Amino acid sequence: MQGVEKQVLNIIKQRKEAKIESIAGKLGISTKYTSEICSTLVNDGYLENPQNGKFKLTLKGKEFVRPAMKARKPLIRW
């Protein structure tokens, strides 16, 4: 996955849902290119195909943008 695709997923994560125009404006790229990226992410299962023109993350998309878990100290001392 390319960096711009990750940025698109993170924008949608922050906003819960987003339209092509708002994603393109945030990234400073064309709406056509943004549309191509979102189509790829829909085909790969990271985004839901928008019913109201707004893209949402799928479960796979949410898992991808979830922050990595930090290691915790063990509960038991040896």
Secondary structure by P-SEA (a helix, b strand, c coil): ccaaaaaaaaaaaaaccccaaaaaaaacccaaaaaaaaaaaaaacccccccccbbbbcaaaaaaaccccccccccccc
